[in-house]
Amino acid sequence: MKKIRTRVEYTSGVLSKDKDWRRVVEEGIAACDEHGFEFGIQIHNTAEESQIGEIAGLGVPMSFHAPILGEYQINLASEDPDPSMEAFAKTAELMRRYNVKKAVFHGFNMTDLPIPSFGRGRDYTISFASSLRKELSLPDSAICRNFFDTGEYRLRNERVNKRLVEIRKIYRDVSFLLENDFPGYGSGSIFADHIVKMKNPICLDSSHLWASSHACLQIFSSQTS
């Protein structure tokens, strides 16, 4: 039986902030080799095209955090799926070019408005401002209220499920893993039990789970006060 080593990945977002990033990578490779891990780098959706090429030149395993070099964030819950499907197509093209087999993505916001991609000179809060709905958020906050029992949520959830099936059919040579999201800006996939029911490969982000647990406390407090 082939032994599978756990991969430890650095994010390109951190490497972009360090002028001596190649030394950081070399130290990471050495540490992984010493402890029996595989070293890799995740190309974040904020990465510039030039950075992707530089990292690919290192010859280390890579994964992607989609959308890569896309104009809009992925939102399969939107009435119009075209911006999201274009983002998948662009990311898949780059995955094939750089021999990347897996990409994670956030894919569920309670809005029909396109959400511009952040990074590459674009601020996160400005990009997501279009998705912020006050009636779905805690007062003076971007943190989500509990909208998971509403008819709108069920409608959008059904859209996401159907489109995930379509994506798996289109992209059989690469894998897109749905990642649980930060509990803000109308995200519809912040809890583990939300995404496991979608029968799609998943990525569990432990920091997002931690943030979601704290958001639950705020939501509960606002509903009982």
BELQUIDA-V298763 format. One record per helix or strand of 2 or more residues. SS is the DSSP state (~ for helix, > for strand). FROM is the first residue (numbers start at 1). TO is the last residue. Records with the same first field share a line. If there is no record, write none. Layout:
SS=FROM-TO, FROM-TO
//
This chain:
>=7-11, 38-43, 61-65, 102-105, 143-144, 175-179, 202-203
~=12-15, 21-35, 49-56, 82-97, 124-131, 134-136, 151-170, 192-196, 206-224
//
